[in-house]
Amino acid sequence: MQNFKYPTAEKLKSKNDIALLFEKGKWRTQGNLRIIILKNKETTPITDLKFGVSVSKRYFKKAVDRNRLKRLLRECFRLNKALYTATFGEKNHAMLFWVSPEKPQSFSQVEELFIKLCKAQIKK
């Protein structure tokens, strides 16, 4: 049985980790999704998986809309964690962004983009 949990230990919250991610991470884009990833290397020893989401106030003025999108993005990660870890590895820090002012119509639309983002990385 797969592990569909998203425990607190996997949430990217530390300001130092986020700063390091923006400083040394690699950006990837697929449709309306953008991800920044920092993999475990000798120069940046990462002990475990950390994942966060962000939605810009610039595109979505209402907190209700931002929170909805963040819930959808976290749910995509939670349900497709096996694909994500197969693509990016077990030890990394990542942050997922929604980079479009248009709201997704459904969860399936967001999930499709997330899966495409992961599969595009496998091909590279």
Buried (B, 14 or more C-beta within 10 A) or exposed (E): EEEEEBEEEBEBEEEEBBEBBEEBBEEBEBBBBBBBBBBBEEEBEBEEBBBBBBBEEEBBEEEEBBEBBBEBBBBBBBBBBEBBBEBBEEBBBBBBBBBBEEBBEEEEBBBBBBBEBBEBBEEE
